[in-house]
Amino acid sequence: MTGWGEYTAAWAVFLLSHSIPVRPPVKPWLVARLGAAGFGLVYSLISIAILIWLISAAGRAPYVEIWPRAEWQNHVTLIAMALACLILALAAFQPNPLSFGGWQNPRYDPENPGIVGLVRHPVLAALGLWSAGHLAPNGDLAHVLLFGGFAGFALLGMKLIDRRRRTEMGQKEWQRLRPRHSVKGLLAPMRWLAALALLSALVMLHPAMIGVPAIW
């Protein structure tokens, strides 16, 4: 199966893999057998594998141009990726009970929320920036659907997680944990350096992973 058939199948598997495992009673059943950490690890590995397949399938789909490639589009991607890497670096190993991927959530302090005070769902925000940034230089139909779909997936995911967390916590607890705006923890030099290192690694590895240079 190649072309649009493979691309459609990859999208279907991607959507199913991000909807069925997290729904009750499927998630509690899996967590009971794998443990919370095991579920997170398996879910992440499967998600990454399917994501790689989906991106590869988009590259093999028939080329249907919607807008042409231009040099300025490369700068849009780099700016968006720099912001995405910074958000991820500031969010790594930080508590965040309001979204997913939080680390040691009982330590969370709404008075000093770090990046959560600006971006409640940092992983999804980084995904949205990655998607929007890559949309500009990829003006063929398959990649417009790919990156546009991911951007929409990130925005929708934020709303769905907010609704789910508010239901699980109750309105009173949700309001108590809502972050206050604070710059504490946002200016940590090591995290900014980590963001720069991540961006540099992605730029260097892009030709090997994707087959095209990140900068041209």
Helices and strands as residue ranges (DSSP letters): H 3-17, H 26-60, H 72-91, G 105-107, G 114-117, H 122-135, H 141-169, H 171-177, H 189-210
